[in-house]
Amino acid sequence: MTASPVLHSDRQRELLDMLSVAAIADRSGPVSLRQFAIRAGVSEPTLRHFFTNRQGVVIAILHHFARQANSWLGRSAEPVADLGESVKGYLDLALQGFDNSLFVQAHAFALVESIHDPVVARAYLDIVVEPSLKAIETRLAPGIDPDGNHPDRVRHGALALYSTMLFAILHQRLLHGDESRPLAMDAFFADLIALFSRGAGPRA
């Protein structure tokens, strides 16, 4: 199940443009409602008026990030019959996230907030993670399960591909693995394509 789209007002979107920058800025700990207000140039009562409380601010920011990724999500959901080409196409899209610090920081923000708040964790799942997985399932389905008889295998493939790429990006960028043990992305992609093509194709 995914969350229903949230329609924010023009003023809320204007605030979210500033709040999302505060959310992903370098910081030593979670941003308080007061800090969010300062960085957005408004008062705490203003944020409470538009978003109710800090939790509401965080969930609205997740919706804001999801809207920004909507075009990318649509492209990642394009079905491809050949499994190798399907995986390659998704990895090419994921590489855009690897090259985009916003992608890494947005996921880092969501993960940190989710650890501290189960309501935010469910929102992250519904707003970001499940739509991403379902998009990948749509892309992979023709190559893994063309007859539609094994939807679980499609889901497993999507989880494997999404989690592998997401952690690789977090490892290299957020954890600075590119400094201690750089990953050759071309070789990594080639191995992933080969692994999926050999092991996840249609069953006889």
N, C-alpha and C positions, 0 to 999 in steps of 0.2 A: 504494500500500500504506500502510495506517495501522497505528500501533502497537497491540498488544493492550492492553486496559484493565489498569492496574496497581492491585491492591488493597493499599492501605496499612493497617497496623494502626492502632488508635485512638491509640496513642502517637505513631506517625509522623505521623498527621494533626494531632495536637495540636502537634507540632513544626513541621509545615509551615505551620500558621496563623501562627506567629511568623516562620518563615523567609521566607515570601512577603512579609511586611511589610518585612523587611530587604532583600529583593531589589529592591523598587520604591521604597525610600526615596531621597531626594535624596543623591547621593554623587558623589565626584570620580573614582572608578574602580571596577573590579570588587571585589566583597566577597570577602575571603579566607575560608577555612574557619574560621579563628580568629575573625574578625569575625562570621560567621554564628553561631558558637557563643555568643559574648558576647551577641548580640542575642536569641538564643533562650533565654538563661539556662541553658545546659548546657555541658558540656565538649566539647572536640574529639573525644576518644575516644567520647563518646556519639553524636556525629554520624557518626563512622566506623562505629560498631556498626550504626546504622540505615540508613545510606546509602552506606557504603564509603569515599567520598572526596568532594572538592568537586564533581567532575563529577556524581556520583550525587545530591548535594544539588540541583544546578541542574536536572537532568532530573526529579527528583521534584517540584520546584517547578512545572515546566511541566505535569506531570500534574495537579497541584493546581489550577493556573489553568484547565486544560481541564475539570476536574470542575465548577468554579464556573460555567463557561460552558455546561454541558451543556444546560440548559433553553433558553437562547438559541439554541444550535445546532439543537435540535429544531424550534424555531419557524422558523428560517431555512430549514429543509429542506422546509417545507410546500409542495407543488406548487400552482401557480396557472396556469390555462390561458391567461388573458389576459396577454400579455407586459408591457404597461404596468403592470398591477396587480401583477404578480409583482415587477417591479423596484421599484415604489413600496413594496411591503410590505417588501422587503429593506432599502431605504434607511431606512424608518421604524425598523426594528430596529437598523440601523447607527447611527442617531442616538442610540440609547441608549448605544452605545459612545462616541460623541462627547461625551456629557454625563457619562461615567463615567471619572474619571481612572485608575481601576484598569485599565481596558481599555488605555489608552494606555501606561501605565507597564509593564504586563505585556509588551506587544509590544516596547517599547523594551528591556526587560531581556533578552528572548529574542533580539532582533536583535544586541545588543552581545555577548552570550555566544556567539552563533553565529559571529560574525566571528572570535573567538579560538579556537574549538574546533569542528572539523568533526564530531565525534561529537554535540555539543550541537546543531549545525546540523541534522543528520539527525533528531535527536529532535524539534526544533521543527517540522520539516517533517512528520514522521509524527504528532505528537501534536496540533498546532494547525493548521498551514496546510492540509494535505491534507483533514482532516475538514471544515474550513470550506469549502474549494472544492467538495468532493463534496456538501455540504449545499446550496450555491448551485446546483450543477448539477441536483440533484433539483428545486429550486424552478423553475428556468428551463426545464427540458426540455420541458414541455408547450407553452410559448409559442414556443420556438425550433425544436424538432424533434419535433413531435407524433407522427410516424410512426417515430421512432427510427432514422432512416436516416443521420443526420449527428451522431454523438456528439461528434466533434471540435469542431463549431460550438458545441455546448452547453458544452464545456470552455473554449473560447476566450471565450465570453460570461461564464462564471463568473470566469475570470482577469481579464478586463477590469473587471468590476464590483467584485470583491474588492480588486484592487490600487488601483483608482481611489479607492474609499472609504477604504481603509486609509491610503494616502498623504495623502489630504485631511485625515484626522483627525490623523495625525502632523504634517503641515505646520502645522495650526492650533494644536494643543495642545503637542506636544513641542518643535517648533521656534519656537513663539510667533508663528506667522504671523498669528494673530488680533490681534496688536498692531501689526504692520507693514503687513499687507494682509489685513484681515478678509474672510472668505468668507461671502457671503449664502447660507446653506444651503438656504433655500426655492427660490431661483433656481437654485442648483447642482443640486438634486434634479430640478427641472422639466426642465432641459436634459438631464440624464442619462436621464430617462424618455423624452424625445422622441428622443434619439439611439438608444437601444436599440430603441424601438418602430419606428423607421423603418429601421434598418440590420440588426437581428438577428433579425427575424421569420422565419417558415417560408419556405423557397425554393419557388418555383413548380415 
